[in-house]
Amino acid sequence: MDGSKKLFSETMLLNPINADTFNDIIYESEEQQKSVDDSDLIIVDNYGCIKDDNGQNVRVTKYTLKNEQKVVIEIINYGATVISCWVPNALGELEDVLLGFDSIEDYRLQKTHSIGGTLGRVTDYISNGHLENDNGEIYELIKNRDGHHFNGGEKGFDKVMWDGYVADDELVLTYSSKDGEEGYPGTFQARTTFRLTCKNELVVNYVGMTSKSTPVNMASNMFFNLAGQNTGEPELMNHSIMVNAEEYVAIKEPERRPVGLIKNVHHTCLDLRVPRLLKKAFPLVPGFGYNHTFKLFKGKDRKAFNLAASLVHKKSGRMLDIYTDMPCIYVNTAQDFPNYGKSLFKEEVLKVTNIEAPLAKFDKYEYEQESFISEEYKFTSDAELVEEEHNLDYDIKQPSTQVNHDQEIKPIKGKLNTIYNKHSGICIRPQLFPDAVTHKNFNSIILKPSNMYSQQVIYKFGVIASTD
């Protein structure tokens, strides 16, 4: 790396910058402009140090991916975490559209929501932390969410150091998860690769092999706001979303764990098969926002690579298309972020009759109608309701994320001291079926030693033709 590149990279690391400064300095000299167009497309820099379990200092490395269109994506090897995505708007102006933090200390401190990190071994829930293999052997996983195993446990893949190297135009991050780590059987060798193409596509590949049969469901937990990471709920409401899914994974409130059922989105507030403006869709969704897993439409029941979802912010002209070969996609409008400050929507009081999320419908694809409780979710008596609750092995209790108003709400302080409230961003996360270990009718996520785990996701950034 020449002196000018090194100086520029260190300046960015030590002094967090805003969008205007970024646009002014990233190509401020002819030499730097030439370096972007003609030299290596991945820059390697230091991102600070952390102490490992033995108290030894370990260097954290930042990798900066860039292309000829001036798109810049930064990734660190702590948690295989994507920390920024600088993409142009319709006028060519760059803005960081990914929620995140300014330092490695902040990423370690703000670990609850795993913002930007790679989740594993298993994304989402494993109910009761209970795992049984084909031979009847029982494994008890770490229980880190209300008695359940969640997002890989206390120290999932988003909270460990990965080894990294650059191979041509690709960043390769590897991690060896030992036998018994977080309770999982077998040594699992994980590899995640990131590549930024000339078409503004971030291509992410997940590959893995194991020494014993083990569940695997890796995913990247990135939260986007195409208006800019610091614009919050007001601009997120101006996003339109499309999800290529005819079905969703039914859940139970308030834990939001799957109950093992797949239901149709038709005439529900989860019908996102055509683009819907969030500020119009939210009032129809109990809880005012999305925190749901959809089963993607694949045509035939096979491993197909399809457009899974699209996100558009008309004012900036930015758009994001997500392609994947995974069968599901999880959409979360930062529902678990603390409601620090004033929200555009009043909090809905949790009721026992809120059995599942979609209590509203879109009568026609083009126009949203008033909320209603469909016949599918009505119960004729309290006795029937209790029976249904019992059949689904569900205990009614307050959610773990509910704020105790007697205590001070701790805000999430992101980049440039931005406060990330509820609805500050949206996570659109391709993955395998949630809690598939518990629900045998879901496609299996068990990886055997004779097989290889392999999944791919493409995040394609672009601009719409017109913002009129």
N, C-alpha and C positions, 0 to 999 in steps of 0.2 A: 504493500500500500504506500503511495507517495505521501509527501508531507502535507499537501493541501487537503487530501482526503482525510488523513488522520486528524488534522486540526479541526476540520469541519465536523467530523463525527464526534470528537470529544466535546466540541462546543454544544452540539445538540444534546449530548448526554448530561452535561453539567448544568445547562440552562434550558429548561423546558420552554418551548416556543409556541406562539399562537399561529393561526393560519396565515396572517399577513406576513409575519416575519419569515415563516417557512417559504412562502412563495417568493419573497424577496431574495433570500440568501441561498436557496438550494442550487440555483443555477446562476449565481451572481457573477461568475467570471467565465471567460471563454474556455479556460483550462478545465473547470469543473463541468461545463456543458459538454465538452469533448469526452470527459471521463464517463458521463452518463451514457452517451451514445455509443462509445467505442470500446470501453474497457469492461472489466468484470462486472457482471450484473448482480453480484452478491458481495457486500462489504461486511467484514467481520470486525467487531469492536468489543471492548470490555464494557460490561454493564454492572460492575460492582462485585462484591463478594458476600457470601453467606457462610455460616458455620454449619458443618455437617453434624451427624449424630455423635461423632467423636470429638467435636469441638474444634475441628480443623477448618481453616479458611478454604472455601471452594470458590473459584472464579465463575461468575455468570457471564455468558457470552451473548451478545446481541448480533443478529444477522439482518442486514438490510437488503431486501430484494427490490430491484427497480427495473423498469423497462423503458423503451424508447418513447412511450407516451407520458413519461414522467410520473407514472404511478409508483408509489413507494410503500412497501409493506415491511414492518419490523417484527421480528420474532426472537424470543429469548429461549435458551435451553432449560431454564427453570420452568417445569410444567409444560414444556413444548408450547409456550404461550405466545399467541399473536397479540402484540401490544399496540400496533397502530396500522391503519390503512388510509394512506393519503391518496385520494382519487379526485379527478376533475369534475366540475359541474358543467353545465351546458356552455358556459363561457370559457372553459378551460382552466378555471381557478381551482387550486387544490385545497382540500379540506380533509382533516382526519375524521373519519366516519365511524370509528370503532371505540367503544367505551374501554377505559383502562386506567393505568396509573403512571406516575412519573418516575418511580424508582423501584428497585427490587425489594426494598424494605416495605413499600406500600403494598406490593403484591403479596408478600408474606403476611402482612397485617390484615389486609382485606381479603381473607381467604374463603369466607363463607359462601360466596356466590361463584367462585371459580371463574371469574371474568376473563375470557380470552384463552383459558387453559384447555389442554387435552384431557378428557375424562377417560378413566379406565381403572381396573380392567373392565368393569361393567358400569355403563352410564345408567342413571335413573335407579329405581328401586330393585332390591331383592328382599321381598317381604320376610320379616322376622330374621333376616340374616342367615337363613337356613338353606343349605345346599346338599343335595344327595346325588351321587353319581350313579352310573349304570350298574355298578356292583353293589349298590346299597350302602356305600360308605357315606357317613355324615360329616359334613364340614360346617362349622359355625363361623360365620364371617363377622368382622367387626361391625357392631351396631352403632351407627353414628347419627341416626335420625329417628327419634321416637321409637326405639326398639327395632329399627329396620336398618338394613345396609343401603347406603345411598352414595351414588357417584364414586364408587371405588373405595369408600371407607374414610377413615381419619386421614390417611396419607395416600390418596389416590394418585394417579399419574400426573395430575395438575399440580402436585405439591412435591415432586421429586426432581432431581437433576438428571437431565438427559445428556448423553454424549452426542456431539454434533460434528459434522464435517460437510464441506461443499464439494459436490461432484458435478462439474460443468455448470449448468444453470439451475441446479437443484440443491436444496438444503435437505440433508438427511439427519434425522435425530433418532437415536436408538436408546432403549432402556431395557434392562434385564430385571424383571420382577421375580424375586426369589420364591421358591416353594414355601408356602405358608404365609407369605406377605398379605396382610389384612385378612388372613384366614383362607385365602385361595389355594387350591391344590396345584402343584406343578410349577416349574420354572417357565415363565412366559417371556419370550424374547419379542419385544415390540419395536417396530420401526415406523416412523411417520415421516413422510417427505412432503416438502412444500416447493412448488414451482410457480413462478409468475411468468405468464406468456405475453407475447406481443399483442394479444387480443384482450389484455386486461383481465385475464383469468387467473385466479389463484387456485391451483390444482393441488389437492391434498389427498395423499394415499396412505392408508393404514394397512400394515402388514404385520403378521405375527405367527409364531409357532410355539408350541408348548410341549413339556415333557410328560404331562399328565392331562387327562380330560379336564377342562376348566371352562367356565363361561367367559365370553369376551363380547364386548359391545363398546367400541371406542368411538369418541365423537369430540368435536371442537366446540367449546362453549362461548362463542363470540356473540356479543351484543352490539348491534348496529344502530346508528341513527344517521341516515343519509343527508340530513341537513347539517350535520356536524355533531361531534361527540358532546359538545357543551350546550346544545340547544334545548335539551330536556323534553318534557311532556308536551308543551305547546306545539313543537314541530313534529314530534312523533305522531300526533293526531292527524297531521297532514300527509301521512304516508298511506298508500294503498297497498293491499296485500292480496295475492292470489296463491292458493294452495291446491295443487293438483291431486285432490283426494276426495273420494266418494264416501269414505268411512273414517270413523275416529275410534280411539280406544276409550271405552267407558271407564269412568273413575268414580270414586266415592269421596264426598266431602267429609271432613275438611282436610284429610291427609293427602288427598289427590292420588292415591294409589290405584292402579288398575284393578278391576274386578274380574278380568278374564273375558270380557265381552267386546265384540266389535259391532258398532252400530252405524247406520247410514246418516249422513249429514243432511239429507234432503229435508227441507222445511225446518231447519234448526239454525241457530245463530252460528253454527260451526260450518255452514255451507260457504266456503271461500273459493269455490270453483271459478268464479269470476271475480275480478278485482273489486275490493271493497275499501272505502275510505274509513280509516280507523275511528275518526271522530263520529262517524255515523253508525258504525258497527258496535262500538263499545257500549252504548246505552242498552243494547239488546242482550249483552252477555252478562250473566250473573257474576258479580265481582268486578265488572267493568274492565275487561281485558282478557287476553288469551293466555292459558297455561295448560295446553292440551297437546296430545300426541295424535297425529293423523296417520292412517294407513294409506300410502300413496297408491295412485291408480297406475297399474303396470300393464294393463291389457291382459295378456295371458299370465298365468301364475309362474313366472320365471324371473331370473335375475336380469332385469332390463335397466338400461341407463337412460333416465328420462329427466325432463324439466320437472322439478319438484315444487318450486315456489318462486314467486317474483315479488319484489318490493320496489315501489316507485315513490319518489318524493318530487312532485311536479314542480314545485317552486324552484328548486335547485337544478332540476332536470336529471338528477342522478337516479339510476336504477340498478338493481341487483337481481340477477337470475341465479338460481341454485339448482345444479344438476347432481344426480346421485344414482348409484345402484342399490342403495339401502331401501328397505321396504317401508320405513316410517320417517316422519319428520315431526319434530317437537317445536312448537311455537310458544314463546314466552315473552310477553310484553313487560318484562321486569316486574312481574306481579309480587315477587318476594322481596323486592327492594323496600327499605323503610320509607314510610310515607312522611318524610321530613319536610314540613312546610305545607303549603296549601295545594291541594290537588284540584284538577278540573272536575273530578267526579266525587260524589259523596260515597263514603264507604258503605257497602251493603251489610246489614246485620245478618249474620249467619242463622239460618233457620233449619230445623230438623227436616223440613220438607224439601230442602235443596239436595235431592238425591244425586242428581247428575248435573253437569254443566249446562247442556243446551235446553233451556226452558223457553226459548224464544224462536221465532221462525222468520225467514225471509219469504214472503208469499210469492214474490216474483223475483227473478234474478236481478232485475234492474232497480227495484225499489225496496227499501227496507220498511217493514210494517211494524206495528206496535207489538210489544212483547206479550206472549201468552204461554200458558202451561199446557203442553200437548197432552193428548190422551195417554200417550205412552208413559208419561211420568206422573200421572195422577193416581192417587190411591183412594179407594172408596171408604176406607175407615182407618182409624188409628191402629186397630189390631192388624190390619193388612200391612200397614207401614212397619210395625214392629217385626212382623214375620219376615218381611223383605230384608230388613236390616239384619236379622238373625241369620238368614240364609246366606248373606254375603259376608258373614263373619266380621262385622264392622261394629266398632264401639264409638259412640259419639263423644268427642272431646274437643277441646279448643286446639286450634292449630299451633304448632310450635313456633311459627313465625309471628304470631299475634303479639302486638306491642303491649307491654305492661305500662299503662299510662302513669303509674306511680314512679316510673324510672325515666331517666332522660333517654330520648331517642338518639341513638348514635348514627349520624349520617355517613353515607359512603362518600368519601372525598376522593374524586378522581383526578384526571389530568388538569393541571393549571388551577387547582383548588375548586374544580367544578363539583357541585353536590349532585350525586346521582340519586334522584328520587324514584319512587314507583312510576313506571311508564317513561323512564328516561331513554330507553332503548328497546330493541327487540332482538331476541335470539331465535334464529331459524336453524334448527340443529338436526340434520339427517342422522338417523340411528337405526339400530335393530329394535325389535319389539321390547317395550319396557316390561320388567318383571317376568320375562319369559321363562325363567327358571321355576317360578311358582305356577304359572298357567301353562300347562302342557299343550293346550290347543293353539298357543302362539308358536310361530316358527322357532325352532330350537336355536339357542345361541351358544351351545356347548361346542367347543373346539377340541378335537381329538388329536393326539400326537401324530397321527398319519396324515392330517390335513393342514392346510395353511389358511389363516385368517387374512382376507383381502377385501377391502372396501375403498371406494373412491368418492370424493365430493369435489365439485367445481363451483367456485364462487366467481361469477362473471359480472364485472362492473361495466356500466355503460351509461349513456345519456339518451333521453328520449328526444325524438325529432323536434318537438316544439314544446315550449312551456306556456303557450298562450292559453 
